[in-house]
Amino acid sequence: MGIRWTQKGNVSGTGETHEASVETNFSFRGPDGLPVAGDFTWSSDAYEMTFTPSSLLARGSDYTLILGAAGAALGGSIGGA
């Protein structure tokens, strides 16, 4: 998937999520394999998270987004379950 170097990334779910759990299990890594710093914001219904990198992304570079299965919904169900 191609994204613009100035773009924010959104992750949507099918139910309210436990924000801290999802943020802990979210990893966006740069071409060097190190985590990209940024901020999380959530929709008022907690269905959508937006990650905004603190700096511009490097053009023509590959990034890796990992959303671990241990991210939980508000009811406690695990994302990978």
N, C-alpha and C positions, 0 to 999 in steps of 0.2 A: 504494500500500500504506500503510495507516495503522499507525503504531506509537505506543506510549504514550511519554510524555515521560520516564518513568523506565526505559525498556526498554533492554536490551543488544541488540546486533545480532550474529547469527551468519552466517558464510559457510561452507558445506560444499563439499568437493570429492569426486572419485571416486578419489583416490589421494593419497599423501603429497606434501606441498607443500614448497617451499623457503620457509621462513617469512619470511626477510628480503626475498625477492623479492616475495612477496605483500603484505607490509606497505608496501613502497616504492610499489607500484602500487595501493594502496588509498587512496581519498580520500572523506571524509565532510564535506560542506560545509553550512554553515548558511544561513539565509535571506539573509544579507548576502554570500554567496559565499565566505566565508573558511572555512578548514579548522576543524573542530571538534576540539579537543584530547581525547585519550583514551588508553586503554591496550589493548594486544592481549594475549590469552591464547590458548593453543593446546591442543587435546586431546592426550593422550599419543601418539596415533598420527599426529598432524599432518594429520588429515583435516578438522578443524573449527577455525576461528578465531572468537574472540569479541572484538568491539570494545565497550568500555565508555566512554562519554563521561565526561569529567572533571566535568561539571556537568549539571544537568537541561536537557532540551531545551525550547525555547520552545513553549508550547501554541499550537495553531492555525497553526503555521508549516510551510513546506515546506523539506525538506532534500534534498540530492542525494548519493547514494552512487555512486561510480565505482570499478570494479575493472578496472584496465587489463589489456589482453590480454597484456602482457609478464610477468605473474606466472608463475613457472615451477614445475613439479613437481620433485621431488628428482632424477628421471632427466634433467632438463634440458629436457623438452618445454615449450613455451610455451603459456600458457592459450588463446590465440586460434588456435593452429596446428592 
